[in-house]
Amino acid sequence: MRNSDGFGFPFGCASVVGAASLAGLLGGAERQGFSLAALGFVVLVTGVVTSVAAAAGTGVIAWSVHSGFAVGTLGELQFTAETGVAAVVFFGATATGAVAGAARRGRWLQRATTIATTVVKEPPTFKVSTFRAPST
């Protein structure tokens, strides 16, 4: 299931809003680690099923929601050590999701196979008769 129609970023944004709302209902404002884990999971899944750009944008939105509503109040962004950790978590989730998505789609395997077949079309063969002893 790869979303190649350009709806990856809206998918990610809607997922972030849904996950943040659910985390908030389950006490995510008091336990910010729960909100961070839920939003990190959304960013990871977005990276697997969409493009890297959509996952990166989703990570920025997830950080903004986490910083503004789980750590801060009323949507005011907070730039603290905790939100720095959240930025690192979302970056890691984006990178991991992108790598997992590329591996799942088989792009790396396909590219490696193409390179291997291009570089070595036929294995080199050596004939004994081609090597001559130096004449004296």
Phi and psi in radians as a Rosetta constraint file:
Dihedral C 1 N 2 CA 2 C 2 CIRCULARHARMONIC -1.934 0.35
Dihedral N 2 CA 2 C 2 N 3 CIRCULARHARMONIC 2.275 0.35
Dihedral C 2 N 3 CA 3 C 3 CIRCULARHARMONIC -1.565 0.35
Dihedral N 3 CA 3 C 3 N 4 CIRCULARHARMONIC 1.675 0.35
Dihedral C 3 N 4 CA 4 C 4 CIRCULARHARMONIC -1.813 0.35
Dihedral N 4 CA 4 C 4 N 5 CIRCULARHARMONIC 0.145 0.35
Dihedral C 4 N 5 CA 5 C 5 CIRCULARHARMONIC -1.621 0.35
Dihedral N 5 CA 5 C 5 N 6 CIRCULARHARMONIC 0.175 0.35
Dihedral C 5 N 6 CA 6 C 6 CIRCULARHARMONIC 1.509 0.35
Dihedral N 6 CA 6 C 6 N 7 CIRCULARHARMONIC 0.237 0.35
Dihedral C 6 N 7 CA 7 C 7 CIRCULARHARMONIC -1.818 0.35
Dihedral N 7 CA 7 C 7 N 8 CIRCULARHARMONIC 0.316 0.35
Dihedral C 7 N 8 CA 8 C 8 CIRCULARHARMONIC -1.175 0.35
Dihedral N 8 CA 8 C 8 N 9 CIRCULARHARMONIC -0.783 0.35
Dihedral C 8 N 9 CA 9 C 9 CIRCULARHARMONIC -1.170 0.35
Dihedral N 9 CA 9 C 9 N 10 CIRCULARHARMONIC -0.815 0.35
Dihedral C 9 N 10 CA 10 C 10 CIRCULARHARMONIC -1.062 0.35
Dihedral N 10 CA 10 C 10 N 11 CIRCULARHARMONIC -0.641 0.35
Dihedral C 10 N 11 CA 11 C 11 CIRCULARHARMONIC -1.031 0.35
Dihedral N 11 CA 11 C 11 N 12 CIRCULARHARMONIC -0.808 0.35
Dihedral C 11 N 12 CA 12 C 12 CIRCULARHARMONIC -1.115 0.35
Dihedral N 12 CA 12 C 12 N 13 CIRCULARHARMONIC -0.750 0.35
Dihedral C 12 N 13 CA 13 C 13 CIRCULARHARMONIC -1.117 0.35
Dihedral N 13 CA 13 C 13 N 14 CIRCULARHARMONIC -0.782 0.35
Dihedral C 13 N 14 CA 14 C 14 CIRCULARHARMONIC -1.108 0.35
Dihedral N 14 CA 14 C 14 N 15 CIRCULARHARMONIC -0.653 0.35
Dihedral C 14 N 15 CA 15 C 15 CIRCULARHARMONIC -1.175 0.35
Dihedral N 15 CA 15 C 15 N 16 CIRCULARHARMONIC -0.670 0.35
Dihedral C 15 N 16 CA 16 C 16 CIRCULARHARMONIC -1.109 0.35
Dihedral N 16 CA 16 C 16 N 17 CIRCULARHARMONIC -0.773 0.35
Dihedral C 16 N 17 CA 17 C 17 CIRCULARHARMONIC -1.096 0.35
Dihedral N 17 CA 17 C 17 N 18 CIRCULARHARMONIC -0.761 0.35
Dihedral C 17 N 18 CA 18 C 18 CIRCULARHARMONIC -1.120 0.35
Dihedral N 18 CA 18 C 18 N 19 CIRCULARHARMONIC -0.780 0.35
Dihedral C 18 N 19 CA 19 C 19 CIRCULARHARMONIC -1.173 0.35
Dihedral N 19 CA 19 C 19 N 20 CIRCULARHARMONIC -0.689 0.35
Dihedral C 19 N 20 CA 20 C 20 CIRCULARHARMONIC -1.174 0.35
Dihedral N 20 CA 20 C 20 N 21 CIRCULARHARMONIC -0.664 0.35
Dihedral C 20 N 21 CA 21 C 21 CIRCULARHARMONIC -1.144 0.35
Dihedral N 21 CA 21 C 21 N 22 CIRCULARHARMONIC -0.780 0.35
Dihedral C 21 N 22 CA 22 C 22 CIRCULARHARMONIC -1.129 0.35
Dihedral N 22 CA 22 C 22 N 23 CIRCULARHARMONIC -0.732 0.35
Dihedral C 22 N 23 CA 23 C 23 CIRCULARHARMONIC -1.125 0.35
Dihedral N 23 CA 23 C 23 N 24 CIRCULARHARMONIC -0.657 0.35
Dihedral C 23 N 24 CA 24 C 24 CIRCULARHARMONIC -1.133 0.35
Dihedral N 24 CA 24 C 24 N 25 CIRCULARHARMONIC -0.690 0.35
Dihedral C 24 N 25 CA 25 C 25 CIRCULARHARMONIC -1.176 0.35
Dihedral N 25 CA 25 C 25 N 26 CIRCULARHARMONIC -0.515 0.35
Dihedral C 25 N 26 CA 26 C 26 CIRCULARHARMONIC -1.620 0.35
Dihedral N 26 CA 26 C 26 N 27 CIRCULARHARMONIC 0.180 0.35
Dihedral C 26 N 27 CA 27 C 27 CIRCULARHARMONIC 1.674 0.35
Dihedral N 27 CA 27 C 27 N 28 CIRCULARHARMONIC 0.525 0.35
Dihedral C 27 N 28 CA 28 C 28 CIRCULARHARMONIC -1.215 0.35
Dihedral N 28 CA 28 C 28 N 29 CIRCULARHARMONIC -0.399 0.35
Dihedral C 28 N 29 CA 29 C 29 CIRCULARHARMONIC -1.261 0.35
Dihedral N 29 CA 29 C 29 N 30 CIRCULARHARMONIC -0.599 0.35
Dihedral C 29 N 30 CA 30 C 30 CIRCULARHARMONIC -1.419 0.35
Dihedral N 30 CA 30 C 30 N 31 CIRCULARHARMONIC -0.642 0.35
Dihedral C 30 N 31 CA 31 C 31 CIRCULARHARMONIC -1.981 0.35
Dihedral N 31 CA 31 C 31 N 32 CIRCULARHARMONIC 1.579 0.35
Dihedral C 31 N 32 CA 32 C 32 CIRCULARHARMONIC -1.200 0.35
Dihedral N 32 CA 32 C 32 N 33 CIRCULARHARMONIC -0.382 0.35
Dihedral C 32 N 33 CA 33 C 33 CIRCULARHARMONIC -1.121 0.35
Dihedral N 33 CA 33 C 33 N 34 CIRCULARHARMONIC -0.585 0.35
Dihedral C 33 N 34 CA 34 C 34 CIRCULARHARMONIC -1.156 0.35
Dihedral N 34 CA 34 C 34 N 35 CIRCULARHARMONIC -0.768 0.35
Dihedral C 34 N 35 CA 35 C 35 CIRCULARHARMONIC -1.116 0.35
Dihedral N 35 CA 35 C 35 N 36 CIRCULARHARMONIC -0.720 0.35
Dihedral C 35 N 36 CA 36 C 36 CIRCULARHARMONIC -1.100 0.35
Dihedral N 36 CA 36 C 36 N 37 CIRCULARHARMONIC -0.743 0.35
Dihedral C 36 N 37 CA 37 C 37 CIRCULARHARMONIC -1.156 0.35
Dihedral N 37 CA 37 C 37 N 38 CIRCULARHARMONIC -0.737 0.35
Dihedral C 37 N 38 CA 38 C 38 CIRCULARHARMONIC -1.133 0.35
Dihedral N 38 CA 38 C 38 N 39 CIRCULARHARMONIC -0.781 0.35
Dihedral C 38 N 39 CA 39 C 39 CIRCULARHARMONIC -1.244 0.35
Dihedral N 39 CA 39 C 39 N 40 CIRCULARHARMONIC -0.626 0.35
Dihedral C 39 N 40 CA 40 C 40 CIRCULARHARMONIC -1.090 0.35
Dihedral N 40 CA 40 C 40 N 41 CIRCULARHARMONIC -0.669 0.35
Dihedral C 40 N 41 CA 41 C 41 CIRCULARHARMONIC -1.120 0.35
Dihedral N 41 CA 41 C 41 N 42 CIRCULARHARMONIC -0.713 0.35
Dihedral C 41 N 42 CA 42 C 42 CIRCULARHARMONIC -1.091 0.35
Dihedral N 42 CA 42 C 42 N 43 CIRCULARHARMONIC -0.756 0.35
Dihedral C 42 N 43 CA 43 C 43 CIRCULARHARMONIC -1.127 0.35
Dihedral N 43 CA 43 C 43 N 44 CIRCULARHARMONIC -0.717 0.35
Dihedral C 43 N 44 CA 44 C 44 CIRCULARHARMONIC -1.064 0.35
Dihedral N 44 CA 44 C 44 N 45 CIRCULARHARMONIC -0.842 0.35
Dihedral C 44 N 45 CA 45 C 45 CIRCULARHARMONIC -1.129 0.35
Dihedral N 45 CA 45 C 45 N 46 CIRCULARHARMONIC -0.686 0.35
Dihedral C 45 N 46 CA 46 C 46 CIRCULARHARMONIC -1.080 0.35
Dihedral N 46 CA 46 C 46 N 47 CIRCULARHARMONIC -0.677 0.35
Dihedral C 46 N 47 CA 47 C 47 CIRCULARHARMONIC -1.138 0.35
Dihedral N 47 CA 47 C 47 N 48 CIRCULARHARMONIC -0.574 0.35
Dihedral C 47 N 48 CA 48 C 48 CIRCULARHARMONIC -1.289 0.35
Dihedral N 48 CA 48 C 48 N 49 CIRCULARHARMONIC -0.722 0.35
Dihedral C 48 N 49 CA 49 C 49 CIRCULARHARMONIC -1.713 0.35
Dihedral N 49 CA 49 C 49 N 50 CIRCULARHARMONIC -0.134 0.35
Dihedral C 49 N 50 CA 50 C 50 CIRCULARHARMONIC -2.242 0.35
Dihedral N 50 CA 50 C 50 N 51 CIRCULARHARMONIC -2.829 0.35
Dihedral C 50 N 51 CA 51 C 51 CIRCULARHARMONIC -1.497 0.35
Dihedral N 51 CA 51 C 51 N 52 CIRCULARHARMONIC 2.945 0.35
Dihedral C 51 N 52 CA 52 C 52 CIRCULARHARMONIC -1.158 0.35
Dihedral N 52 CA 52 C 52 N 53 CIRCULARHARMONIC -0.694 0.35
Dihedral C 52 N 53 CA 53 C 53 CIRCULARHARMONIC -1.103 0.35
Dihedral N 53 CA 53 C 53 N 54 CIRCULARHARMONIC -0.725 0.35
Dihedral C 53 N 54 CA 54 C 54 CIRCULARHARMONIC -1.144 0.35
Dihedral N 54 CA 54 C 54 N 55 CIRCULARHARMONIC -0.688 0.35
Dihedral C 54 N 55 CA 55 C 55 CIRCULARHARMONIC -1.170 0.35
Dihedral N 55 CA 55 C 55 N 56 CIRCULARHARMONIC -0.686 0.35
Dihedral C 55 N 56 CA 56 C 56 CIRCULARHARMONIC -1.142 0.35
Dihedral N 56 CA 56 C 56 N 57 CIRCULARHARMONIC -0.744 0.35
Dihedral C 56 N 57 CA 57 C 57 CIRCULARHARMONIC -1.109 0.35
Dihedral N 57 CA 57 C 57 N 58 CIRCULARHARMONIC -0.681 0.35
Dihedral C 57 N 58 CA 58 C 58 CIRCULARHARMONIC -1.136 0.35
Dihedral N 58 CA 58 C 58 N 59 CIRCULARHARMONIC -0.650 0.35
Dihedral C 58 N 59 CA 59 C 59 CIRCULARHARMONIC -1.103 0.35
Dihedral N 59 CA 59 C 59 N 60 CIRCULARHARMONIC -0.682 0.35
Dihedral C 59 N 60 CA 60 C 60 CIRCULARHARMONIC -1.150 0.35
Dihedral N 60 CA 60 C 60 N 61 CIRCULARHARMONIC -0.761 0.35
Dihedral C 60 N 61 CA 61 C 61 CIRCULARHARMONIC -1.122 0.35
Dihedral N 61 CA 61 C 61 N 62 CIRCULARHARMONIC -0.728 0.35
Dihedral C 61 N 62 CA 62 C 62 CIRCULARHARMONIC -1.092 0.35
Dihedral N 62 CA 62 C 62 N 63 CIRCULARHARMONIC -0.733 0.35
Dihedral C 62 N 63 CA 63 C 63 CIRCULARHARMONIC -1.102 0.35
Dihedral N 63 CA 63 C 63 N 64 CIRCULARHARMONIC -0.723 0.35
Dihedral C 63 N 64 CA 64 C 64 CIRCULARHARMONIC -1.108 0.35
Dihedral N 64 CA 64 C 64 N 65 CIRCULARHARMONIC -0.763 0.35
Dihedral C 64 N 65 CA 65 C 65 CIRCULARHARMONIC -1.156 0.35
Dihedral N 65 CA 65 C 65 N 66 CIRCULARHARMONIC -0.768 0.35
Dihedral C 65 N 66 CA 66 C 66 CIRCULARHARMONIC -1.117 0.35
Dihedral N 66 CA 66 C 66 N 67 CIRCULARHARMONIC -0.784 0.35
Dihedral C 66 N 67 CA 67 C 67 CIRCULARHARMONIC -1.176 0.35
Dihedral N 67 CA 67 C 67 N 68 CIRCULARHARMONIC -0.683 0.35
Dihedral C 67 N 68 CA 68 C 68 CIRCULARHARMONIC -1.467 0.35
Dihedral N 68 CA 68 C 68 N 69 CIRCULARHARMONIC -0.495 0.35
Dihedral C 68 N 69 CA 69 C 69 CIRCULARHARMONIC -2.062 0.35
Dihedral N 69 CA 69 C 69 N 70 CIRCULARHARMONIC -0.565 0.35
Dihedral C 69 N 70 CA 70 C 70 CIRCULARHARMONIC -1.499 0.35
Dihedral N 70 CA 70 C 70 N 71 CIRCULARHARMONIC -0.766 0.35
Dihedral C 70 N 71 CA 71 C 71 CIRCULARHARMONIC -1.570 0.35
Dihedral N 71 CA 71 C 71 N 72 CIRCULARHARMONIC -0.835 0.35
Dihedral C 71 N 72 CA 72 C 72 CIRCULARHARMONIC -1.597 0.35
Dihedral N 72 CA 72 C 72 N 73 CIRCULARHARMONIC -2.999 0.35
Dihedral C 72 N 73 CA 73 C 73 CIRCULARHARMONIC -2.239 0.35
Dihedral N 73 CA 73 C 73 N 74 CIRCULARHARMONIC 2.555 0.35
Dihedral C 73 N 74 CA 74 C 74 CIRCULARHARMONIC 0.985 0.35
Dihedral N 74 CA 74 C 74 N 75 CIRCULARHARMONIC 0.518 0.35
Dihedral C 74 N 75 CA 75 C 75 CIRCULARHARMONIC 1.420 0.35
Dihedral N 75 CA 75 C 75 N 76 CIRCULARHARMONIC 0.138 0.35
Dihedral C 75 N 76 CA 76 C 76 CIRCULARHARMONIC -1.367 0.35
Dihedral N 76 CA 76 C 76 N 77 CIRCULARHARMONIC 2.085 0.35
Dihedral C 76 N 77 CA 77 C 77 CIRCULARHARMONIC -1.160 0.35
Dihedral N 77 CA 77 C 77 N 78 CIRCULARHARMONIC 2.405 0.35
Dihedral C 77 N 78 CA 78 C 78 CIRCULARHARMONIC -1.960 0.35
Dihedral N 78 CA 78 C 78 N 79 CIRCULARHARMONIC 2.318 0.35
Dihedral C 78 N 79 CA 79 C 79 CIRCULARHARMONIC -1.973 0.35
Dihedral N 79 CA 79 C 79 N 80 CIRCULARHARMONIC 1.458 0.35
Dihedral C 79 N 80 CA 80 C 80 CIRCULARHARMONIC -2.174 0.35
Dihedral N 80 CA 80 C 80 N 81 CIRCULARHARMONIC 3.124 0.35
Dihedral C 80 N 81 CA 81 C 81 CIRCULARHARMONIC -1.105 0.35
Dihedral N 81 CA 81 C 81 N 82 CIRCULARHARMONIC -0.623 0.35
Dihedral C 81 N 82 CA 82 C 82 CIRCULARHARMONIC -1.162 0.35
Dihedral N 82 CA 82 C 82 N 83 CIRCULARHARMONIC -0.699 0.35
Dihedral C 82 N 83 CA 83 C 83 CIRCULARHARMONIC -1.294 0.35
Dihedral N 83 CA 83 C 83 N 84 CIRCULARHARMONIC -0.426 0.35
Dihedral C 83 N 84 CA 84 C 84 CIRCULARHARMONIC -1.162 0.35
Dihedral N 84 CA 84 C 84 N 85 CIRCULARHARMONIC -0.722 0.35
Dihedral C 84 N 85 CA 85 C 85 CIRCULARHARMONIC -1.103 0.35
Dihedral N 85 CA 85 C 85 N 86 CIRCULARHARMONIC -0.707 0.35
Dihedral C 85 N 86 CA 86 C 86 CIRCULARHARMONIC -1.090 0.35
Dihedral N 86 CA 86 C 86 N 87 CIRCULARHARMONIC -0.688 0.35
Dihedral C 86 N 87 CA 87 C 87 CIRCULARHARMONIC -1.096 0.35
Dihedral N 87 CA 87 C 87 N 88 CIRCULARHARMONIC -0.712 0.35
Dihedral C 87 N 88 CA 88 C 88 CIRCULARHARMONIC -1.158 0.35
Dihedral N 88 CA 88 C 88 N 89 CIRCULARHARMONIC -0.706 0.35
Dihedral C 88 N 89 CA 89 C 89 CIRCULARHARMONIC -1.100 0.35
Dihedral N 89 CA 89 C 89 N 90 CIRCULARHARMONIC -0.773 0.35
Dihedral C 89 N 90 CA 90 C 90 CIRCULARHARMONIC -1.211 0.35
Dihedral N 90 CA 90 C 90 N 91 CIRCULARHARMONIC -0.619 0.35
Dihedral C 90 N 91 CA 91 C 91 CIRCULARHARMONIC -1.130 0.35
Dihedral N 91 CA 91 C 91 N 92 CIRCULARHARMONIC -0.765 0.35
Dihedral C 91 N 92 CA 92 C 92 CIRCULARHARMONIC -1.108 0.35
Dihedral N 92 CA 92 C 92 N 93 CIRCULARHARMONIC -0.680 0.35
Dihedral C 92 N 93 CA 93 C 93 CIRCULARHARMONIC -1.164 0.35
Dihedral N 93 CA 93 C 93 N 94 CIRCULARHARMONIC -0.657 0.35
Dihedral C 93 N 94 CA 94 C 94 CIRCULARHARMONIC -1.119 0.35
Dihedral N 94 CA 94 C 94 N 95 CIRCULARHARMONIC -0.835 0.35
Dihedral C 94 N 95 CA 95 C 95 CIRCULARHARMONIC -1.130 0.35
Dihedral N 95 CA 95 C 95 N 96 CIRCULARHARMONIC -0.782 0.35
Dihedral C 95 N 96 CA 96 C 96 CIRCULARHARMONIC -1.119 0.35
Dihedral N 96 CA 96 C 96 N 97 CIRCULARHARMONIC -0.744 0.35
Dihedral C 96 N 97 CA 97 C 97 CIRCULARHARMONIC -1.124 0.35
Dihedral N 97 CA 97 C 97 N 98 CIRCULARHARMONIC -0.685 0.35
Dihedral C 97 N 98 CA 98 C 98 CIRCULARHARMONIC -1.154 0.35
Dihedral N 98 CA 98 C 98 N 99 CIRCULARHARMONIC -0.743 0.35
Dihedral C 98 N 99 CA 99 C 99 CIRCULARHARMONIC -1.156 0.35
Dihedral N 99 CA 99 C 99 N 100 CIRCULARHARMONIC -0.758 0.35
Dihedral C 99 N 100 CA 100 C 100 CIRCULARHARMONIC -1.138 0.35
Dihedral N 100 CA 100 C 100 N 101 CIRCULARHARMONIC -0.684 0.35
Dihedral C 100 N 101 CA 101 C 101 CIRCULARHARMONIC -1.156 0.35
Dihedral N 101 CA 101 C 101 N 102 CIRCULARHARMONIC -0.719 0.35
Dihedral C 101 N 102 CA 102 C 102 CIRCULARHARMONIC -1.153 0.35
Dihedral N 102 CA 102 C 102 N 103 CIRCULARHARMONIC -0.705 0.35
Dihedral C 102 N 103 CA 103 C 103 CIRCULARHARMONIC -1.175 0.35
Dihedral N 103 CA 103 C 103 N 104 CIRCULARHARMONIC -0.680 0.35
Dihedral C 103 N 104 CA 104 C 104 CIRCULARHARMONIC -1.151 0.35
Dihedral N 104 CA 104 C 104 N 105 CIRCULARHARMONIC -0.649 0.35
Dihedral C 104 N 105 CA 105 C 105 CIRCULARHARMONIC -1.387 0.35
Dihedral N 105 CA 105 C 105 N 106 CIRCULARHARMONIC -0.179 0.35
Dihedral C 105 N 106 CA 106 C 106 CIRCULARHARMONIC 1.380 0.35
Dihedral N 106 CA 106 C 106 N 107 CIRCULARHARMONIC 0.302 0.35
Dihedral C 106 N 107 CA 107 C 107 CIRCULARHARMONIC -1.142 0.35
Dihedral N 107 CA 107 C 107 N 108 CIRCULARHARMONIC -0.739 0.35
Dihedral C 107 N 108 CA 108 C 108 CIRCULARHARMONIC -1.155 0.35
Dihedral N 108 CA 108 C 108 N 109 CIRCULARHARMONIC -0.739 0.35
Dihedral C 108 N 109 CA 109 C 109 CIRCULARHARMONIC -1.135 0.35
Dihedral N 109 CA 109 C 109 N 110 CIRCULARHARMONIC -0.717 0.35
Dihedral C 109 N 110 CA 110 C 110 CIRCULARHARMONIC -1.125 0.35
Dihedral N 110 CA 110 C 110 N 111 CIRCULARHARMONIC -0.772 0.35
Dihedral C 110 N 111 CA 111 C 111 CIRCULARHARMONIC -1.145 0.35
Dihedral N 111 CA 111 C 111 N 112 CIRCULARHARMONIC -0.726 0.35
Dihedral C 111 N 112 CA 112 C 112 CIRCULARHARMONIC -1.116 0.35
Dihedral N 112 CA 112 C 112 N 113 CIRCULARHARMONIC -0.687 0.35
Dihedral C 112 N 113 CA 113 C 113 CIRCULARHARMONIC -1.147 0.35
Dihedral N 113 CA 113 C 113 N 114 CIRCULARHARMONIC -0.718 0.35
Dihedral C 113 N 114 CA 114 C 114 CIRCULARHARMONIC -1.108 0.35
Dihedral N 114 CA 114 C 114 N 115 CIRCULARHARMONIC -0.763 0.35
Dihedral C 114 N 115 CA 115 C 115 CIRCULARHARMONIC -1.128 0.35
Dihedral N 115 CA 115 C 115 N 116 CIRCULARHARMONIC -0.762 0.35
Dihedral C 115 N 116 CA 116 C 116 CIRCULARHARMONIC -1.113 0.35
Dihedral N 116 CA 116 C 116 N 117 CIRCULARHARMONIC -0.703 0.35
Dihedral C 116 N 117 CA 117 C 117 CIRCULARHARMONIC -1.319 0.35
Dihedral N 117 CA 117 C 117 N 118 CIRCULARHARMONIC -0.473 0.35
Dihedral C 117 N 118 CA 118 C 118 CIRCULARHARMONIC -1.306 0.35
Dihedral N 118 CA 118 C 118 N 119 CIRCULARHARMONIC -0.754 0.35
Dihedral C 118 N 119 CA 119 C 119 CIRCULARHARMONIC -1.234 0.35
Dihedral N 119 CA 119 C 119 N 120 CIRCULARHARMONIC -0.748 0.35
Dihedral C 119 N 120 CA 120 C 120 CIRCULARHARMONIC -2.074 0.35
Dihedral N 120 CA 120 C 120 N 121 CIRCULARHARMONIC 1.456 0.35
Dihedral C 120 N 121 CA 121 C 121 CIRCULARHARMONIC -1.251 0.35
Dihedral N 121 CA 121 C 121 N 122 CIRCULARHARMONIC -0.785 0.35
Dihedral C 121 N 122 CA 122 C 122 CIRCULARHARMONIC -2.339 0.35
Dihedral N 122 CA 122 C 122 N 123 CIRCULARHARMONIC 2.428 0.35
Dihedral C 122 N 123 CA 123 C 123 CIRCULARHARMONIC -1.128 0.35
Dihedral N 123 CA 123 C 123 N 124 CIRCULARHARMONIC 2.473 0.35
Dihedral C 123 N 124 CA 124 C 124 CIRCULARHARMONIC -1.165 0.35
Dihedral N 124 CA 124 C 124 N 125 CIRCULARHARMONIC 2.454 0.35
Dihedral C 124 N 125 CA 125 C 125 CIRCULARHARMONIC -2.077 0.35
Dihedral N 125 CA 125 C 125 N 126 CIRCULARHARMONIC 2.479 0.35
Dihedral C 125 N 126 CA 126 C 126 CIRCULARHARMONIC -2.103 0.35
Dihedral N 126 CA 126 C 126 N 127 CIRCULARHARMONIC 2.266 0.35
Dihedral C 126 N 127 CA 127 C 127 CIRCULARHARMONIC -1.796 0.35
Dihedral N 127 CA 127 C 127 N 128 CIRCULARHARMONIC 2.461 0.35
Dihedral C 127 N 128 CA 128 C 128 CIRCULARHARMONIC -1.124 0.35
Dihedral N 128 CA 128 C 128 N 129 CIRCULARHARMONIC -0.559 0.35
Dihedral C 128 N 129 CA 129 C 129 CIRCULARHARMONIC -1.231 0.35
Dihedral N 129 CA 129 C 129 N 130 CIRCULARHARMONIC -0.301 0.35
Dihedral C 129 N 130 CA 130 C 130 CIRCULARHARMONIC -1.352 0.35
Dihedral N 130 CA 130 C 130 N 131 CIRCULARHARMONIC -0.350 0.35
Dihedral C 130 N 131 CA 131 C 131 CIRCULARHARMONIC -1.631 0.35
Dihedral N 131 CA 131 C 131 N 132 CIRCULARHARMONIC 2.168 0.35
Dihedral C 131 N 132 CA 132 C 132 CIRCULARHARMONIC -1.983 0.35
Dihedral N 132 CA 132 C 132 N 133 CIRCULARHARMONIC 2.557 0.35
Dihedral C 132 N 133 CA 133 C 133 CIRCULARHARMONIC -1.361 0.35
Dihedral N 133 CA 133 C 133 N 134 CIRCULARHARMONIC 2.485 0.35
Dihedral C 133 N 134 CA 134 C 134 CIRCULARHARMONIC -1.093 0.35
Dihedral N 134 CA 134 C 134 N 135 CIRCULARHARMONIC 2.416 0.35
Dihedral C 134 N 135 CA 135 C 135 CIRCULARHARMONIC -1.404 0.35
Dihedral N 135 CA 135 C 135 N 136 CIRCULARHARMONIC 2.477 0.35
